[in-house]
Structures are given as structure tokens and as C-alpha cells.
């Protein structure tokens, strides 16, 4: 399996530094990323657990209000244990107190949790006009041709998307799930591998990693966390240069191929416009 990564010209540093970014969902260009719609907490036991956790995390002054409202003689720890042990009581108490914000608060906590995983976005096609325009800086950048069978794309984590790259599914409706379902392995498909139908042209595949395991982490000029993982040179089997590439970029790539032994295997190609169709042709760089 061969997969493709569209990047602007400055991302030649992926090859120079042998590092590639896995990006947290919150900074990707789709506001729906890793945001399935949580429409319910799930079971009443799950609700009781979430309600108790909310009280457990609340400031002391808020806990005093709960204590006064319920006229309980229990301390906070014992009170929250009682809520978890008696889901019917928890549900009735929440209703009596007029609370409506447990699910939205829990939903935001789940969304933040999803950003512990980083996404490497790839494509199964190297000559999509829109991809070259959007992700390779108007055809001035390049495409990394990656060997999808390389050990880089294998992991000890057996979960969906972590074990190997997986294709994205495109739908017109957002996936819906209960908060309880987030603890199930099948939830990863709904969270990370479903996108809106408008993105279908990307033919995207994704590979996930835990960002805390990155080889290098830093904050960029916008104070956004950047997580880089080691990319073995043998995983990159070729480079395709855009039809509006600069001579400087072409020279940099050819120099890298000639002077870095670990990249001597690279197949260097370029795109060019078809004379008869709205289509990009891929040809040898010296053709």
C-alpha cells in the first residue's frame, strides 16, 4: 500500500530532520474534527458517575451549596459515593436541583481528551487538483510518497487507527453516541475516522499516535503544541514536486537524494498539466 502526504515547500524539513508532525484534532482545518455528537450520558449508572464526579471536582463553595440544599450530614467524599451507589437518587436529586449542564460539561471534557491523540493525515491519491491547491500551497509544494507497509506504520497499540493507517468514512450526518460509548473500542471510528461528505475528494487515510510519546515537542509562534515523531528515511520511497515548484526546491530535493545515502533510493517525480483534460500527469523529473 502506498500513501501520500501533501505538504508546502517549507516542509522539506520533514526530510532534513527525519521528523513528521502528528496533529491534535483541535488545530486541524475542520471544526467537526473528533467532535461526534454526545446526545446522552448513557445508562443511569453512567449519569450518577458523571454527577458525582462533577460535585467531586467543584470548588468548596459550590459543595457547601449542595450540602445545604440536600441537608446532608455526609462529607463530600461520602456524599458522592452515595450518588454513585444509588443512581435513582442521583437522577432525582439532579432533577430537583434543576441542573441541566452535566452533559455539555462532560462533552467538553471528552473533546479535550481526544486531543491526546495526534493524527497523521494521508491520501490514497497523488494527483488531486484540490489537494495540491489546499495542502501543497497552490502546487508549489510537494507530495511525500510513503510505504504504507513500513514498520513506521505498525504499533504495539492494537486499537483502530493506532495499529495501522485506516481510511476515513464520509457522511452527511455527524456520528452520534452516548458518553458511555466513548469507553468502547468501536468509538474510535466515530471519533477520528468519520468526516463530512464535503471532504470526500481527499480520499483520506489516518494514522494515530499518543502525543505524549512524541520524539520532539515544542510550542510554535502561536503557542500551539507541536508534536513530532521520527520518520525513518526508508519509509519515504519517493517525492512528487508540484508543477509550480521553485528551482530552489527542486535543487534541494535532488541534492538530498545525491548527498544523503539514506535517501539515495528516492524516486523523484513532478506533476504537469494535461494538454487535453483537467488532470495532473506525473512524470520523471528530467522528462
C-alpha positions in Angstrom: 0.0 0.0 0.0 1.3 3.4 -1.0 0.1 6.6 0.8 0.7 10.2 0.0 1.3 13.3 2.2 0.7 16.7 0.6 2.9 19.5 2.1 4.1 23.0 1.3 7.7 23.6 0.2 9.0 24.5 3.6 8.1 21.1 4.9 11.2 19.8 3.2 12.3 19.9 6.8 10.5 16.6 7.3 13.2 15.0 5.2 16.0 17.1 6.5 15.2 16.5 10.2 13.6 13.0 9.7 10.6 14.2 11.8 6.9 14.4 10.9 4.0 16.0 12.8 1.0 14.2 14.2 -1.6 16.9 14.8 -4.1 17.3 17.6 -7.7 17.5 16.3 -8.3 20.9 17.7 -5.9 22.6 15.3 -7.0 20.9 12.1 -9.0 22.8 9.5 -12.3 21.1 10.1 -14.2 22.4 13.2 -16.0 19.0 13.5 -12.8 17.0 14.0 -13.1 14.5 16.8 -16.4 16.0 17.8 -19.1 13.4 17.5 -22.4 14.5 19.0 -22.9 13.2 22.5 -26.6 13.2 22.9 -26.9 11.4 26.2 -24.8 10.1 29.1 -26.0 6.5 28.5 -27.1 4.4 31.5 -28.4 5.9 34.7 -25.3 4.5 36.4 -23.2 6.5 34.0 -25.2 9.6 34.8 -24.7 9.0 38.5 -21.0 8.6 38.0 -20.8 11.9 36.0 -22.9 13.8 38.5 -20.8 12.6 41.4 -17.6 13.4 39.6 -18.9 17.0 38.9 -19.6 17.5 42.6 -16.2 16.0 43.5 -14.4 18.5 41.2 -16.5 21.5 42.2 -15.0 24.4 44.3 -15.7 24.1 48.0 -18.2 26.9 48.0 -20.2 25.0 45.4 -20.1 21.9 47.6 -21.4 23.9 50.5 -24.4 24.9 48.4 -25.1 21.2 47.6 -24.7 20.3 51.3 -27.2 23.0 52.3 -29.7 22.1 49.5 -29.7 18.4 50.4 -29.4 18.9 54.2 -26.9 16.1 54.3 -24.6 15.4 57.2 -22.2 13.5 55.0 -18.8 14.9 53.9 -18.2 15.4 50.2 -16.5 12.0 49.7 -19.3 10.0 51.4 -22.0 12.1 49.6 -20.5 11.4 46.1 -20.1 7.7 46.9 -23.8 7.6 47.9 -24.7 9.2 44.5 -22.7 6.5 42.6 -24.2 3.8 44.7 -27.8 4.9 44.2 -28.3 6.1 40.6 -32.1 6.6 41.1 -31.4 9.0 43.9 -28.7 10.8 41.8 -31.2 11.3 38.9 -33.9 12.6 41.2 -31.6 14.9 43.0 -30.3 16.4 39.8 -33.8 17.0 38.6 -34.9 18.6 41.9 -31.9 20.9 41.8 -32.7 22.0 38.2 -29.3 21.0 36.8 -29.0 21.0 33.0 -25.3 21.3 32.4 -23.8 17.9 33.2 -23.9 16.6 29.6 -22.4 19.8 28.0 -19.6 19.9 30.6 -18.9 16.2 30.1 -18.9 16.6 26.4 -16.3 19.3 26.5 -14.1 17.1 28.8 -14.3 14.3 26.2 -13.4 16.7 23.4 -10.3 17.8 25.3 -9.4 14.2 26.0 -9.5 13.4 22.2 -6.6 15.9 21.8 -4.3 13.4 23.5 -4.1 11.6 20.2 -2.3 13.0 17.1 -3.4 12.5 13.5 -1.2 12.0 10.5 -3.4 12.8 7.6 -2.6 11.0 4.3 -4.2 10.4 1.0 -4.6 7.4 -1.4 -4.2 9.7 -4.4 -1.2 11.8 -5.5 -2.7 14.0 -8.2 -5.8 15.6 -6.9 -6.0 19.2 -8.0 -7.7 20.5 -4.9 -5.3 18.7 -2.6 -2.3 20.3 -4.4 -4.0 23.6 -4.1 -5.0 23.4 -0.5 -2.2 21.5 1.2 0.8 21.9 -1.2 0.5 25.7 -1.3 -1.1 26.1 -4.8 1.1 23.4 -6.5 4.3 25.0 -5.2 5.0 22.2 -2.7 5.5 18.5 -2.8 4.0 15.1 -2.0 5.8 12.6 0.1 5.3 9.1 -1.2 5.2 6.7 1.8 5.4 3.0 2.1 2.3 2.0 4.0 3.8 -1.4 4.9 6.9 0.0 6.6 7.3 -0.6 10.3 6.7 3.1 10.9 3.0 2.3 10.4 2.9 -0.5 12.9 2.3 -0.2 16.6 2.0 -2.2 19.8 -1.3 -0.5 20.3 -3.9 -2.7 18.8 -6.7 0.0 18.7 -8.4 1.1 15.5 -6.2 3.7 13.8 -3.2 3.2 16.1 -2.2 -0.3 14.9 -2.1 0.8 11.2 -3.5 3.5 8.9 -7.2 3.4 8.3 -9.4 5.0 5.7 -11.8 7.9 6.6 -15.5 7.4 6.0 -17.5 10.3 4.7 -21.1 11.0 5.7 -23.6 13.9 5.6 -24.7 13.4 9.2 -22.5 13.7 12.3 -21.9 10.4 14.3 -24.0 10.3 17.5 -23.0 8.4 20.6 -23.6 8.3 24.3 -20.9 9.3 26.7 -20.8 5.6 27.9 -19.9 4.5 24.3 -16.7 6.5 24.4 -15.1 3.8 26.6 -15.7 1.2 23.9 -13.1 0.5 21.2 -15.6 1.0 18.4 -15.9 4.6 19.4 -12.5 5.4 17.8 -14.1 5.0 14.4 -16.8 7.6 15.2 -14.4 10.0 16.8 -11.4 10.0 14.4 -12.5 8.4 11.2 -15.8 10.0 10.1 -15.9 13.3 8.3 -18.4 15.3 6.4 -19.2 14.4 2.8 -17.6 17.7 1.5 -14.2 16.3 2.3 -14.7 13.1 0.2 -12.3 14.3 -2.5 -9.4 14.0 -0.1 -9.6 10.1 -0.1 -8.0 10.4 3.3 -6.3 7.7 5.4 -5.3 8.4 9.0 -2.7 7.0 11.4 -2.9 7.9 15.1 -0.2 8.2 17.9 -0.3 9.2 21.5 1.2 12.7 21.5 2.9 12.3 24.9 5.1 9.7 23.1 6.4 12.2 20.6 10.2 12.3 19.9 10.1 16.1 20.0 7.6 18.6 21.3 7.6 22.4 21.4 5.2 25.4 21.0 5.1 27.4 17.8 4.7 31.2 17.5 1.0 30.9 18.3 1.7 28.9 21.4 0.3 25.8 19.8 1.8 22.5 20.9 3.6 20.7 18.0 4.4 17.0 18.3 7.0 15.4 16.0 7.7 11.7 15.5 10.8 10.1 14.0 10.2 9.3 10.3 12.6 6.6 9.0 14.1 7.5 5.6 13.2 4.1 4.1 9.5 4.8 4.8 9.7 7.6 2.2 10.0 6.0 -1.2 9.5 9.0 -3.4 8.9 12.7 -3.9 6.5 14.3 -6.3 7.1 18.0 -7.0 4.3 20.4 -7.8 4.0 22.0 -11.3 4.7 25.5 -9.8 7.7 24.3 -7.8 10.6 26.7 -7.5 14.0 25.7 -8.9 15.4 26.1 -5.4 13.0 23.4 -4.1 13.9 21.1 -6.9 17.6 21.6 -6.3 17.2 20.9 -2.6 15.4 17.6 -3.2 18.0 16.5 -5.8 20.8 17.4 -3.5 19.3 15.5 -0.7 18.9 12.4 -2.9 22.5 12.7 -4.1 24.3 13.6 -0.9 22.3 11.8 1.9 22.9 8.0 1.5 19.7 7.2 3.4 17.7 9.0 0.7 19.6 7.7 -2.4 16.6 5.3 -3.1 14.1 8.2 -3.6 12.2 8.3 -6.8 11.9 12.0 -7.8 8.9 13.0 -10.0 7.0 16.0 -10.9 3.4 16.9 -11.9 2.5 18.6 -15.1 -0.8 19.7 -16.6 -2.5 17.5 -19.2 -2.9 19.0 -22.6 -6.4 17.7 -23.1 -8.0 17.3 -19.7 -8.3 19.0 -16.3 -5.9 16.4 -14.9 -2.4 16.3 -13.5 0.1 13.9 -15.0 3.1 12.6 -13.1 6.4 12.3 -14.9 10.1 11.8 -14.2 11.8 15.0 -13.0 14.1 15.1 -16.0 11.4 14.3 -18.6 
